[in-house]
Amino acid sequence: MTDQAQYSDSPIPGKPTSASRTTLSHIMTASDTNLLGTVHGGVIMKLVDDAAGAVAGRHSGGPAVTASMDEMVFLAPVRVGDLVHVKAQINWTGRSSMEIGVRVLAERWNESTPAQQVGSAYLVFAAVDGDGKPRPVPPVIPETERDRRRYQEAQIRRTHRLARRRAIKELREKRAAEGLDD
């Protein structure tokens, strides 16, 4: 069984994980800070979304829009003068959706110390055509054991997202049927 056949039955040729992997780097300045004097989480989230969007566009070969951001975790504060590296790669693909995994690292711009992981996130993008309608994406072909683990974990996250969405919809329908508008 080929790697593509193992991960998809799509007629579109698959693309390896490495084909769309990217790193975005940015030096944090005073204009990026919050009231505590550290870099605002929203600034980091925008960099995460930008890097993930680049991966989604590269992998799908065209426009893709952010559908959701899961599990954005901030592990340590980022400071003015930090050089932030946002590393993104595709983890999983569906028919028109893609999960992108992102790691955020920071290092002092003027020191030769190793970068420290300061955050991570998982984003789901949908590939769209010129009318904003979903369009098919190539399957991802994991290349390493780490890629295969990330693919399997992404499938678990997708299952949980769909189950959560279904449970909330059912609860709202039940409340509406009981006349409980909220």
Disulfide bonds with the S-S distance in Angstrom:
none
